[in-house]
Amino acid sequence: MDFGKNNTSIKIAKIDTRQLQLDISGQELLTKDKAAIRVNFYTTYKVTDIEKALLANKDYEKQLYVAMQLALREYIGTYTLDELLDNKEDISNLVLEATKKVVNKLGVVVIDCGIRDVILPGDMKEIMNQVLLAQKKAQANSITRREETAATRSLLNTAKLMENNEMLFKLKEMEYVEKIADKIGEITVSGNGNMVKQLKDIFTVNK
């Protein structure tokens, strides 16, 4: 066939049928509690119907971008910031389900999608850091109180045992004397000859 004498124009278009990725970056969105955030979102997809993608639609990839973008905006607006940070995977699944019919008309199938990053403005970061710091301090205080309660309970139990056991009291008394003696560099006693009694009077704990 001699194409040079044929008045019919022929247009050749190429399409990639491999798995592809579409990035939706820097989307400025408002959460349910009016927190201004930026979201980076990704979509992996594959062209499954070349005729739909190239002939039935114009710029199928741009239409896919808009469909994912609108679904993302719709669902982000129904979550507070805390809910969004805790449920990123759930939101991705909702976006995936919401766009299935639309992308099918484009001749593509969405394999996966997800929120890659949630970017907070500077002042919001500072607030979040302050909240996190307060939570950590509260946890530390709670642990300290538990340890103090346990120590007090232990001392009380020891005191009860000592009250009813003379030998235990003496052993505890010797333990405290030893601890005190370790911290004393010099002991001065008077010269009346009763050195043992003076040392006993210094270290004896009145029961």
C-alpha positions in Angstrom: 0.0 0.0 0.0 1.4 3.4 -1.0 0.8 5.7 2.0 2.1 8.6 0.0 -1.0 8.7 -2.2 -3.5 8.0 0.6 -5.5 11.0 2.0 -6.3 9.1 5.2 -4.2 10.4 8.1 -2.7 7.8 10.4 -1.9 8.7 14.0 0.3 6.3 16.1 0.1 6.6 19.9 2.2 4.8 22.4 1.1 3.7 25.9 2.9 2.1 28.8 1.1 -1.0 30.0 3.5 -1.6 32.9 2.6 -0.8 36.6 3.1 3.0 37.0 3.1 5.4 39.9 1.3 8.8 40.1 2.3 11.2 42.8 -0.1 13.8 44.1 2.2 16.1 46.1 1.8 19.1 48.3 -2.0 19.0 48.5 -3.1 21.8 50.9 -6.1 20.5 52.8 -8.3 21.4 55.8 -9.1 18.7 58.4 -12.5 18.5 60.2 -11.1 20.6 63.1 -9.8 23.2 60.6 -6.1 22.3 60.8 -4.3 23.4 57.6 -2.0 20.6 56.4 -0.2 19.5 53.3 -0.4 15.9 52.1 1.7 13.9 49.8 -0.2 11.0 48.2 0.7 8.3 45.8 -1.2 6.0 43.4 0.1 2.9 41.7 -1.9 1.9 38.6 -1.9 0.0 35.4 -3.5 0.6 32.0 -5.8 -2.4 31.3 -7.9 -1.1 28.4 -5.8 0.7 25.8 -8.9 1.7 23.7 -10.6 3.4 26.6 -7.4 5.1 27.8 -6.4 6.5 24.4 -9.6 6.8 22.3 -12.5 7.1 24.8 -10.6 9.6 27.0 -8.4 12.6 26.6 -5.4 12.7 29.0 -6.5 9.7 31.0 -3.6 10.3 33.5 -4.7 13.8 34.2 -8.2 12.6 34.8 -6.9 9.9 37.1 -5.0 12.6 39.0 -8.1 14.7 39.5 -10.2 11.8 40.5 -7.7 10.7 43.2 -7.3 14.4 44.3 -11.0 15.0 44.8 -11.5 11.8 46.7 -8.6 12.6 48.9 -10.0 16.1 49.7 -13.4 14.6 50.4 -12.2 12.2 53.0 -9.6 14.3 54.6 -12.2 16.8 55.5 -14.2 14.3 57.5 -11.3 13.6 59.9 -9.8 15.6 62.7 -6.0 16.0 62.7 -5.5 13.3 65.4 -7.9 10.9 63.6 -6.0 11.5 60.3 -2.6 10.7 61.8 -4.1 7.6 63.5 -6.0 6.4 60.4 -3.9 7.1 57.4 -4.3 3.5 56.1 -8.1 3.6 56.5 -8.3 6.9 54.4 -6.2 5.3 51.7 -8.6 2.4 51.5 -11.6 4.7 51.3 -10.0 6.7 48.5 -9.2 3.5 46.6 -12.8 2.3 46.9 -14.3 5.7 46.0 -12.4 6.0 42.7 -12.8 2.4 41.3 -15.7 3.2 39.1 -14.2 6.4 37.8 -10.8 4.9 36.9 -12.5 1.9 35.3 -14.0 4.3 32.7 -10.4 5.5 32.0 -9.3 2.1 31.1 -7.0 1.7 34.1 -7.0 -0.1 37.4 -5.7 1.3 40.6 -3.5 -1.3 42.4 -2.6 0.7 45.5 -2.6 4.2 47.0 -1.6 5.8 50.2 -0.7 8.9 52.2 3.1 9.2 52.1 3.4 12.3 54.3 1.3 14.6 56.4 3.2 17.9 56.6 2.2 20.3 59.4 2.9 24.1 59.4 5.5 25.4 61.8 3.2 26.6 64.6 1.2 23.3 64.4 4.5 21.3 64.8 5.4 23.4 67.9 1.9 22.7 69.4 2.2 19.0 68.7 5.7 18.8 70.2 4.4 20.6 73.4 1.5 18.1 73.7 3.9 15.2 73.2 6.2 16.6 75.8 3.4 17.1 78.3 2.3 13.5 77.7 5.8 12.2 78.3 6.1 14.2 81.5 2.7 12.9 82.7 3.9 9.3 82.1 7.2 9.9 83.9 5.3 11.4 86.9 3.0 8.4 87.0 6.0 6.0 87.0 7.7 8.0 89.8 4.5 8.0 91.9 4.2 4.2 91.5 7.8 3.8 92.5 7.4 6.0 95.6 4.3 4.2 96.6 6.1 0.8 96.3 9.0 2.1 98.3 6.7 3.5 101.1 4.9 0.2 101.2 8.2 -1.7 101.5 9.3 0.5 104.4 6.0 0.1 106.2 6.2 -3.7 105.9 9.8 -3.6 107.2 8.8 -1.5 110.2 6.0 -3.9 111.1 8.4 -6.8 111.0 10.9 -5.0 113.1 8.3 -4.0 115.7 7.6 -7.7 116.4 11.1 -9.1 116.0 13.9 -7.9 118.3 16.6 -9.6 116.3 15.5 -8.1 113.1 15.5 -4.7 114.7 19.1 -5.2 115.9 20.2 -6.3 112.4 18.6 -3.3 110.8 20.2 -1.1 113.4 23.7 -2.5 112.6 23.0 -2.0 108.9 22.3 1.7 109.5 25.3 2.1 111.7 27.5 0.6 109.0 26.1 3.0 106.4 26.7 6.0 108.7 30.2 4.9 109.5 31.1 4.7 105.8 30.3 8.4 105.5 32.2 9.5 108.6 35.8 10.4 108.2 36.6 11.1 111.9 34.9 10.3 115.2 35.8 12.3 118.4 35.1 10.8 121.8 35.9 12.2 125.3 38.7 10.8 127.4 36.6 9.4 130.3 37.7 5.8 129.4 34.2 4.5 128.4 34.8 4.6 124.6 32.6 1.6 123.8 29.6 3.1 125.5 30.2 6.5 123.8 30.3 4.8 120.4 27.1 2.9 121.2 25.4 6.1 122.2 26.4 7.8 119.0 25.1 5.1 116.7 22.2 3.6 118.7 18.8 4.2 117.1 16.1 4.6 119.8 13.4 2.0 119.3 
